[in-house]
Amino acid sequence: MKAKNKLFLCATLFLSALCLNAQDSPWAIRIKAGAGLSNVYVSANDKLDSDMKLGYQAGAYVDYTLPNNLFFQSGLIFETKGAKYEQNPQYNYFDYGYNSSYADVSVWQNEKVSINSIYLQVPLYVGYKFEVADNLSVYFSGGPYFAYGIGGKATIETSLNGEKEKNKVDVFGDEAWKRFDAGFSLLLGVERKRFSFNAGYDFGMVNVDRQYDVYNRNLFVNVGYRVF
């Protein structure tokens, strides 16, 4: 019994010392999870109007406190991005008609496309934090991010001459999107004790498509908890 009491006392002292050291350490580890509204910007002769698509993100961050209320933050995030859009491309074909002659006929096909891409993303943020009340701080940060696509599907619904068809294809591939993405992020948040809440925006600056100029956009909010 005495041995168990001593072991329990040593464990308690060790955890207490670990917590005190964590409070004095410039390092902090956080976990965050949240949701996002993403779409794409298409730079082309014919502008494509896309609708936002609901997604999610989750990951772990490491903070390092710098002088003058500055801090550096990085981590690894599992994040979904994408968009929804509808278009009506025109197709031409030759129709064998009256008097054994060919006629050039144009038809319009309706396409509904929903893109759901999955990325692993690494942010490199520098921020500024200031205290507005006891245990309540406001911070803003920004910096580049780098992402790599690990999966995802695009759902394509087509309608032509009353016939409908639905297909799913891989988002990333030889004839689809490129896996690498990078851009710039801006964030604004509040922190109370161990909890934090922030909103941000990812501004993609790398063309992710192989045929057109397509750039990711993502508006997100998340909740975080400081583990150490």
MARNU-784076 format. One record per residue (C-alpha): x, z, y. Coordinates in nm, 2 decimals, padded with zeros to 4 digits. Layout:
<sites>
xx->X | zz->Z | yy->Y
...
</sites>
This chain:
<sites>
xx->00.00 | zz->00.00 | yy->00.00
xx->00.28 | zz->00.09 | yy->00.24
xx->00.45 | zz->-00.25 | yy->00.17
xx->00.13 | zz->-00.43 | yy->00.25
xx->00.09 | zz->-00.24 | yy->00.57
xx->00.45 | zz->-00.32 | yy->00.67
xx->00.39 | zz->-00.69 | yy->00.59
xx->00.07 | zz->-00.70 | yy->00.79
xx->00.25 | zz->-00.53 | yy->01.09
xx->00.54 | zz->-00.77 | yy->01.07
xx->00.30 | zz->-01.07 | yy->01.06
xx->00.11 | zz->-00.93 | yy->01.36
xx->00.43 | zz->-00.88 | yy->01.56
xx->00.55 | zz->-01.23 | yy->01.47
xx->00.22 | zz->-01.39 | yy->01.59
xx->00.22 | zz->-01.19 | yy->01.91
xx->00.58 | zz->-01.29 | yy->01.99
xx->00.49 | zz->-01.65 | yy->01.91
xx->00.19 | zz->-01.64 | yy->02.15
xx->00.41 | zz->-01.49 | yy->02.42
xx->00.67 | zz->-01.75 | yy->02.38
xx->00.41 | zz->-02.02 | yy->02.38
xx->00.28 | zz->-01.89 | yy->02.72
xx->00.63 | zz->-01.90 | yy->02.87
xx->00.72 | zz->-02.24 | yy->02.71
xx->00.69 | zz->-02.56 | yy->02.92
xx->00.55 | zz->-02.73 | yy->02.61
xx->00.19 | zz->-02.75 | yy->02.51
xx->00.00 | zz->-02.92 | yy->02.23
xx->-00.36 | zz->-03.03 | yy->02.27
xx->-00.62 | zz->-03.20 | yy->02.06
xx->-00.88 | zz->-03.42 | yy->02.23
xx->-01.19 | zz->-03.61 | yy->02.12
xx->-01.44 | zz->-03.81 | yy->02.32
xx->-01.64 | zz->-04.13 | yy->02.37
xx->-01.58 | zz->-04.45 | yy->02.56
xx->-01.75 | zz->-04.76 | yy->02.70
xx->-01.54 | zz->-05.06 | yy->02.65
xx->-01.57 | zz->-05.43 | yy->02.73
xx->-01.34 | zz->-05.73 | yy->02.79
xx->-01.24 | zz->-05.93 | yy->03.09
xx->-01.21 | zz->-06.30 | yy->03.02
xx->-01.01 | zz->-06.51 | yy->03.27
xx->-01.13 | zz->-06.87 | yy->03.21
xx->-01.30 | zz->-07.16 | yy->03.39
xx->-01.63 | zz->-07.04 | yy->03.25
xx->-01.66 | zz->-06.67 | yy->03.31
xx->-01.79 | zz->-06.47 | yy->03.01
xx->-02.03 | zz->-06.18 | yy->03.10
xx->-01.98 | zz->-05.91 | yy->02.84
xx->-02.17 | zz->-05.59 | yy->02.79
xx->-02.01 | zz->-05.25 | yy->02.73
xx->-01.98 | zz->-05.12 | yy->02.38
xx->-01.99 | zz->-04.75 | yy->02.28
xx->-01.69 | zz->-04.63 | yy->02.10
xx->-01.49 | zz->-04.31 | yy->02.03
xx->-01.14 | zz->-04.17 | yy->02.05
xx->-00.95 | zz->-03.87 | yy->01.90
xx->-00.59 | zz->-03.76 | yy->01.90
xx->-00.32 | zz->-03.51 | yy->01.97
xx->-00.12 | zz->-03.48 | yy->02.29
xx->00.20 | zz->-03.31 | yy->02.39
xx->00.24 | zz->-03.18 | yy->02.75
xx->00.57 | zz->-03.09 | yy->02.92
xx->00.55 | zz->-02.89 | yy->03.25
xx->00.77 | zz->-03.03 | yy->03.53
xx->00.86 | zz->-02.86 | yy->03.86
xx->00.63 | zz->-02.88 | yy->04.16
xx->00.31 | zz->-02.87 | yy->03.96
xx->00.39 | zz->-03.20 | yy->03.78
xx->00.36 | zz->-03.26 | yy->03.41
xx->00.44 | zz->-03.53 | yy->03.15
xx->00.19 | zz->-03.61 | yy->02.87
xx->00.21 | zz->-03.83 | yy->02.57
xx->00.05 | zz->-03.84 | yy->02.22
xx->-00.11 | zz->-04.05 | yy->01.95
xx->-00.47 | zz->-04.16 | yy->01.99
xx->-00.71 | zz->-04.32 | yy->01.74
xx->-00.94 | zz->-04.53 | yy->01.96
xx->-01.20 | zz->-04.80 | yy->01.93
xx->-01.25 | zz->-05.08 | yy->02.18
xx->-01.45 | zz->-05.39 | yy->02.20
xx->-01.74 | zz->-05.57 | yy->02.37
xx->-02.08 | zz->-05.74 | yy->02.32
xx->-02.17 | zz->-06.07 | yy->02.46
xx->-02.41 | zz->-06.36 | yy->02.42
xx->-02.33 | zz->-06.73 | yy->02.48
xx->-02.49 | zz->-07.07 | yy->02.43
xx->-02.22 | zz->-07.32 | yy->02.36
xx->-02.31 | zz->-07.69 | yy->02.36
xx->-02.24 | zz->-07.92 | yy->02.06
xx->-02.26 | zz->-08.30 | yy->02.05
xx->-02.33 | zz->-08.51 | yy->01.75
xx->-02.44 | zz->-08.87 | yy->01.67
xx->-02.80 | zz->-08.91 | yy->01.55
xx->-02.89 | zz->-09.22 | yy->01.34
xx->-03.21 | zz->-09.34 | yy->01.51
xx->-03.44 | zz->-09.62 | yy->01.57
xx->-03.32 | zz->-09.98 | yy->01.54
xx->-03.01 | zz->-09.88 | yy->01.34
xx->-02.84 | zz->-09.74 | yy->01.65
xx->-02.66 | zz->-09.42 | yy->01.71
xx->-02.75 | zz->-09.18 | yy->01.99
xx->-02.53 | zz->-08.91 | yy->02.13
xx->-02.74 | zz->-08.59 | yy->02.11
xx->-02.65 | zz->-08.25 | yy->02.26
xx->-02.78 | zz->-07.93 | yy->02.11
xx->-02.73 | zz->-07.57 | yy->02.22
xx->-02.64 | zz->-07.29 | yy->01.98
xx->-02.71 | zz->-06.93 | yy->02.06
xx->-02.43 | zz->-06.68 | yy->01.96
xx->-02.44 | zz->-06.30 | yy->01.98
xx->-02.10 | zz->-06.15 | yy->01.92
xx->-02.02 | zz->-05.78 | yy->01.88
xx->-01.65 | zz->-05.69 | yy->01.86
xx->-01.53 | zz->-05.35 | yy->01.73
xx->-01.15 | zz->-05.32 | yy->01.73
xx->-00.95 | zz->-05.01 | yy->01.62
xx->-00.62 | zz->-04.91 | yy->01.78
xx->-00.35 | zz->-04.65 | yy->01.76
xx->-00.25 | zz->-04.59 | yy->02.12
xx->00.04 | zz->-04.41 | yy->02.28
xx->00.00 | zz->-04.30 | yy->02.64
xx->00.29 | zz->-04.21 | yy->02.88
xx->00.13 | zz->-04.02 | yy->03.16
xx->00.27 | zz->-03.83 | yy->03.46
xx->00.03 | zz->-03.60 | yy->03.64
xx->-00.02 | zz->-03.34 | yy->03.90
xx->-00.21 | zz->-03.01 | yy->03.84
xx->-00.32 | zz->-02.75 | yy->04.10
xx->-00.52 | zz->-02.43 | yy->04.06
xx->-00.85 | zz->-02.40 | yy->04.25
xx->-00.96 | zz->-02.06 | yy->04.11
xx->-00.86 | zz->-01.81 | yy->03.86
xx->-00.80 | zz->-01.99 | yy->03.52
xx->-00.94 | zz->-02.31 | yy->03.67
xx->-00.72 | zz->-02.61 | yy->03.75
xx->-00.78 | zz->-02.97 | yy->03.86
xx->-00.54 | zz->-03.24 | yy->03.75
xx->-00.50 | zz->-03.62 | yy->03.78
xx->-00.26 | zz->-03.84 | yy->03.60
xx->-00.17 | zz->-04.20 | yy->03.52
xx->00.08 | zz->-04.42 | yy->03.35
xx->00.12 | zz->-04.70 | yy->03.10
xx->-00.02 | zz->-04.71 | yy->02.75
xx->00.09 | zz->-04.91 | yy->02.44
xx->-00.15 | zz->-04.98 | yy->02.15
xx->-00.14 | zz->-05.15 | yy->01.82
xx->-00.45 | zz->-05.29 | yy->01.64
xx->-00.50 | zz->-05.15 | yy->01.29
xx->-00.84 | zz->-05.29 | yy->01.20
xx->-01.19 | zz->-05.38 | yy->01.31
xx->-01.47 | zz->-05.64 | yy->01.26
xx->-01.65 | zz->-05.89 | yy->01.48
xx->-02.01 | zz->-05.95 | yy->01.40
xx->-02.13 | zz->-06.30 | yy->01.49
xx->-02.50 | zz->-06.39 | yy->01.48
xx->-02.58 | zz->-06.76 | yy->01.54
xx->-02.91 | zz->-06.94 | yy->01.58
xx->-02.93 | zz->-07.33 | yy->01.57
xx->-03.24 | zz->-07.53 | yy->01.53
xx->-03.44 | zz->-07.23 | yy->01.41
xx->-03.18 | zz->-07.13 | yy->01.15
xx->-03.01 | zz->-06.80 | yy->01.18
xx->-02.68 | zz->-06.69 | yy->01.03
xx->-02.48 | zz->-06.37 | yy->01.04
xx->-02.11 | zz->-06.33 | yy->00.96
xx->-01.84 | zz->-06.06 | yy->00.99
xx->-01.48 | zz->-06.15 | yy->01.04
xx->-01.16 | zz->-05.95 | yy->01.10
xx->-01.08 | zz->-05.89 | yy->01.46
xx->-00.71 | zz->-05.92 | yy->01.41
xx->-00.56 | zz->-06.22 | yy->01.23
xx->-00.37 | zz->-06.55 | yy->01.26
xx->-00.66 | zz->-06.72 | yy->01.45
xx->-00.81 | zz->-06.41 | yy->01.61
xx->-00.69 | zz->-06.13 | yy->01.84
xx->-00.33 | zz->-06.03 | yy->01.87
xx->-00.26 | zz->-05.67 | yy->01.76
xx->-00.04 | zz->-05.56 | yy->02.05
xx->-00.21 | zz->-05.43 | yy->02.37
xx->-00.07 | zz->-05.25 | yy->02.67
xx->-00.19 | zz->-05.16 | yy->03.01
xx->-00.23 | zz->-04.88 | yy->03.27
xx->-00.45 | zz->-04.57 | yy->03.26
xx->-00.59 | zz->-04.34 | yy->03.53
xx->-00.74 | zz->-03.99 | yy->03.45
xx->-00.90 | zz->-03.71 | yy->03.64
xx->-00.98 | zz->-03.38 | yy->03.48
xx->-01.04 | zz->-03.00 | yy->03.50
xx->-00.89 | zz->-02.73 | yy->03.28
xx->-01.02 | zz->-02.38 | yy->03.22
xx->-00.80 | zz->-02.15 | yy->03.01
xx->-00.75 | zz->-02.35 | yy->02.68
xx->-01.03 | zz->-02.60 | yy->02.74
xx->-01.01 | zz->-02.92 | yy->02.94
xx->-01.24 | zz->-03.21 | yy->03.03
xx->-01.13 | zz->-03.54 | yy->03.17
xx->-01.25 | zz->-03.89 | yy->03.25
xx->-01.03 | zz->-04.20 | yy->03.26
xx->-01.00 | zz->-04.57 | yy->03.26
xx->-00.78 | zz->-04.80 | yy->03.06
xx->-00.69 | zz->-05.13 | yy->03.23
xx->-00.55 | zz->-05.37 | yy->02.98
xx->-00.28 | zz->-05.60 | yy->03.11
xx->-00.18 | zz->-05.79 | yy->02.80
xx->-00.38 | zz->-06.09 | yy->02.68
xx->-00.51 | zz->-06.00 | yy->02.33
xx->-00.67 | zz->-06.34 | yy->02.24
xx->-00.50 | zz->-06.65 | yy->02.10
xx->-00.72 | zz->-06.91 | yy->02.27
xx->-00.84 | zz->-06.76 | yy->02.60
xx->-00.71 | zz->-06.50 | yy->02.84
xx->-00.89 | zz->-06.18 | yy->02.73
xx->-00.80 | zz->-05.83 | yy->02.85
xx->-00.93 | zz->-05.49 | yy->02.73
xx->-01.12 | zz->-05.25 | yy->02.96
xx->-01.22 | zz->-04.90 | yy->02.86
xx->-01.40 | zz->-04.62 | yy->03.04
xx->-01.38 | zz->-04.29 | yy->02.85
xx->-01.45 | zz->-03.91 | yy->02.87
xx->-01.31 | zz->-03.65 | yy->02.63
xx->-01.29 | zz->-03.27 | yy->02.57
xx->-00.96 | zz->-03.11 | yy->02.49
xx->-00.83 | zz->-02.78 | yy->02.35
xx->-00.48 | zz->-02.64 | yy->02.39
xx->-00.36 | zz->-02.52 | yy->02.05
xx->-00.02 | zz->-02.39 | yy->02.18
</sites>
